[in-house]
Amino acid sequence: MPAYTESGNPDDIALGRALIASGKVGCIVLAGGDGSRLGWDGPKGTFPLSLVKQKTLFQMLQEKVDAASHHFEIPLPLAIMTSPLNREITEKAFENYPGQVDFFTQNMAPILDENKTPLSEKRPNGNGEVLKCFTKAGLYEKWKKQGIEYLSLILIDNPLADPFDPNLIGLHAKKKADVTLKAIHRTSPEEKMGVIGQKEGRLCIVEYSENPPKEWTLANTSLFSFSLDFVAKTEDAPLPVHFAKKFLGKEIIYKQEHFLFDLLPFAEQPQVLVYPREEIFAPLKSREDVGPVQRALLSRDQHSFARLTGHPPSEEIFELSAHFHYPTPELIEKWKERPLPSTSYVEP
């Protein structure tokens, strides 16, 4: 079991806030996935999800970053990794976004037949080469010139992910870590999540499909921060290939994938930051997840509004504007001790 830190340290949060407000943090979003498991024709980010307004995952992300930019009083940059298959549609979804957003593309690899012989069709090859692709697209140099020193990394299909989390950045900077990852406690050894442990004294993650040790109880959320220097250090790092078994009609095929966590052996001072699950993790993987994810978003809104106003959490069904999750001093003062309005969508 690796050493880990519990979230909520006020000193780490204060340090992280200062670094974000000084323009030293950017966010990479992994958005190469499609909506096939959701029964959705298009990138997963275009799926309408929010409870009242049916905002798409892309719209929710845009509004979060815009609200965070107002909160920290500085434009906060985004870089979005697409696949070659969804790059055009994703760029179109951001054409009216007012902030800085840079796009880059992940690599593809041939799918394999059941004998692991390459076929002509190619699919995205996982998230493991995200930092390499970020650099190849010229974004490492661009962001370094902007003064960015730390990268936050989130997945588009987790709407509870905070693109600019002061606690994460603060701990990362304090520990002088190459990599910090957010973790949660597994609900059971059978939960289908990669798990975090140590092998030969190094932090590692084992995918649930690769028979992880049952005594490893910390689960990987795929929420990371990286020092920008680590991006350059691992540009040519060799990564193992993982084979994901899939069905194409009735035929068995294998996808070839690289995983980001395989960079951990190259990291100095890697850190694990453990959060309550309900604060950071509600991934949307399939149609069955829609209801639970919407309930998680509602619970977050209910508790955020209660903290802001001082009232007990409401049982009403409503949706908050993203600005309530990154409140300015003016918004805090305006809503202190105010009751929940009767409208189903609450704006500042």
N, C-alpha and C positions, 0 to 999 in steps of 0.2 A: 504494500500500500504506500503510495507516495505521500510525502508531506504536502499539505494543502492549507490554504487560507480561506476563512469564512468571509463572505461579503459583508459590507456594512461598516468598515473601518473609516471613521470620519477624516482622519489624516490622509488616507489614500484618496478618498473622494475629493478633498480640498486640493491635493496636488494634481489630480487628474483634471479637475475643473480649470485650474490655472493653465495647464498645458493645452487643453482644448481651446480655451479663450485666447491663447497667444498664437494660435494658428499652426500648432505643431502636430496636428492629428488629421488624418484623412481616413476614409472608409472605403473598403473594397466590398462589393456585393457579388456573390456568386448567383448568376441568373441564367445559366445555360440550359436548365431543365425544361422539358415540355410538360403539357398537362394531360398526357395520355392516361395515367392512372386516375386522374380526376374525371375522365370522360370529357376533357376539354380540348378543343382544337386550337392550339396556339401555345405560346410560352406560358409557363406556370404563373409568371408575374402578371399576366393579363386576366387571371381568374378573379371574378367579383366575390368578395368575401365579407366585408364589414357588415355588421349586424343590421344597421338602419339604412345607410346610404349605399350599401353594396359597392363600396370602393374596391378597386382591384388592389392586389398586392403591390404593384408598381406605384399606384396613387398613394397608398398608405405610406410607402417608403418616402416618396417625394415630400409628403406633408410632414413626416417626422423630421426629415433633415432640414426642411424650411423652418419648422418650429424650433429645432435645436439651434439653428443659425441665429434666429432672433434672440433666443435665450442667452447664448454665449456672445452675442453682439459681434459676430464675425462670420463671413461666408464659409461654410464647411464643405469641403470637396468630396465628391463621390467618384469612384471608378467602378464600372460595371462590366463583369466578364460574362459575355454571351457565348453561345455556340455559333458556328457558321450558319446553322439552320434557322436561328431566331434573331440574328443581329439586326436585320432591317426592321422587323416588327418592334423590337425592343427600343431601338433608336426613335422610332415614330412615337412610341408611348411617352418619350421624354422630350418631344420637340418643343413643348411649351413650358418646360421646367425652367425656372428663372436662375437656378444656381449652377455651379460648376459641376459638370458631369463628363467624364472621359470614358470611352468605350474601348474594350479590347476583346480579343477572341481566343477561346480555348482551343486546344489541339484536338484532332480526331484520330481514331485508330480503327483498323478493320475489325469487324466482328468475326468470330471464329465459329466453325461448325462443331459438332459434338466431338470430333477428333482433334479439335483445336487447330484446324487448318484455316488460314485466312480466306475470307470471302470478299467479294467486290464491294459490298456495302460498308460504309464507315459510320461510326457513332462518336459522340464526344467521349474523351478518354478520362473523365473524372476531374477532380479539383486539385490534384497533386501538383500540377505544373502552373498553378495560378500565378505564383510570384515570378516564375520564368517568363510567362506570357506577358505579365505586367511590365517587366523590364524590356522584353523584345519590342513592345509597342511604344517604347520611349517614355513611359510614364514614370519609371524610377527616376530618370534624370529630371524630368519636368517637375515632379513633386519635391525632389530634393532641392531644386532651385527655389521652390516656393517656401522652403524652410520646414517642410514636414519631416518629422523624425519618427513618428509612430503610425502604424497602420492598424485600424480595427477591421476585422473581417466578419461578415455575416452572410447568411443564406436568405435568399428572397422568400423562401417558403416558410420561414419562421417569423410571423408578424409580431411576436413579442421581443424579437431581437432589437437591442438598442444600438444604433450605428455609432453613437458617441457616448460611451459609458465611462464616466469619470472614475468609478471604482476600479474598473479594468485597467485603464491607462495609468492611474496613480500607482497601483501595485506594481505594474510592469516597469514603470520608470524607477520607482524606489528600489526595486530588486535588481535593476540593471539587467533585465532578462532579455534574451533574444526572442522568446516566445512565451506568451501567457495564454492559457486556455480556460474557458468557463466550463464548469462541470456541475452536475446534479447527482443526487443519490439515486441509484436504480431502485425501481419498485420491487423487482424480484430478479433472480438469476436468469429467468426466461425472457426478460424484456429485451426486445430487439434493438439494442443500442451498442455501439462500440464502447469498450470499457478501458479505464485508465489504470495503469500499474507501472511496475518497474521490472526491467530485465537487465541483468548485468550492471546494475547501478544507474541505468539510464531510463528516463521517463519514456513510456511507450503507450500506444493504444492498439488494441486488438479488436477487429471487427466482430460483430456478433455471429456472422456467418463462418468465422474461422475458429470457433470453439474457444472462446476466452475462458480463463479461470473463473469458476463460480464465486470464489471468495473475493474477487475484485468488485467492489461495490460502487465505484465512482463511474458515471457515464459521461461520455463525450457529447457535447452539444454542437460541435463544429462552429463555435464562436471563439475567435482568437484575437489576439493582438500580436503584432510583430514590430520589432525595431527595424527601421529602414535599412540599417547597415546589414542586418541579417539577410535581406533580400539579395544584396550583392554577393554576400558570402556563399549563398546556396544556389546561385544561378546555374551552375553545372553539376549540382549534386545528383548522383544516380538514385533513382527511386525504383523500388520493386513494382512488378506488375501484379495486380489482383484480378482474378477472373470471376466475373459475376454471371452466374447461370441464369439464363432467361429462356422464355418460350416464344418462338416466332411461328404463330399458328400452332401446329403440333410438333414442330421441330425444335430440338434443343440447340441453343446457340450460347456463346459466351461473349460478354463484353470485356474488353481490356481496359482496366482503369488504374490510374495512379491516385493515391490519397495524400492529402495535405499533411496528415499526421505523421507520415513517414519522414518528414523533415525534422522531427523531434530529436533523433539521435545526433543531429548536427548542431543543436542548440545548446548554448551555455546558459546556466541559471534558469531553466524553464520553470514556470510557475503554474500552479493549478488554483483557480479561484472558484469556490463552491457557493452556489446560490440556491435559494428555494426554487423549486421547479416552476411554481406558478408565476414567478417574476420574469423568467427569461425564456421559457421553452414550451412552445405549442406548435410543432411542425405540421404542415399541411402536405401529406404524402398521397392520400387517396380520398375518394369521395366520402368514405366513412369518417374521415377526420374533420369534415366541415363543421358539424355540430359541436364537437368538443373544442375545436379551435375558436369558434364564435363564443362559446361559453367562457373560455379563457380570456378572450378580449373583453367581454362584458364584466367579468370579475375584476380585471385590471382597471377598467374605467370606474367601476363602483368604488374601489378602494382608493384610487387616485383622487376622485372627487371628494371622498370622505376626508382624506388627509388635508386637502386644500381648504375645505370649508369648516372642518371641525365637527361635522355631523357624523353619526354612525353610518356605515355603508348602507345605501338604499337597496331595496330588492327590486326596484323598477328596471325595466328593460330600456336602455338608452345607449347612445353612442357619443363619446366626447371628441371634440376637435383635438388634433394632435398637440395643439398649444397648451392644453391642460397637463400634458406629460412633461413639458419643458417650460414651466411657467415663468414669465417675467415678473419682476417686483410689482408692476402695475396690475397684472392679472391676479397675483396673490392677494393684493390689497382689495381689489374689486370683489372677489368671491369669498372672502373671509366671512364665515358664519351665514352665508346665503344658503337658502334651501335649494334643492334640485328643482329646476323649472319644469313646467308641464310638457314642454316639447320633447320629442324623442331624440332629437339631435341637438346637442348643447355646444354652442359656439361662444368664444370669449366675449 
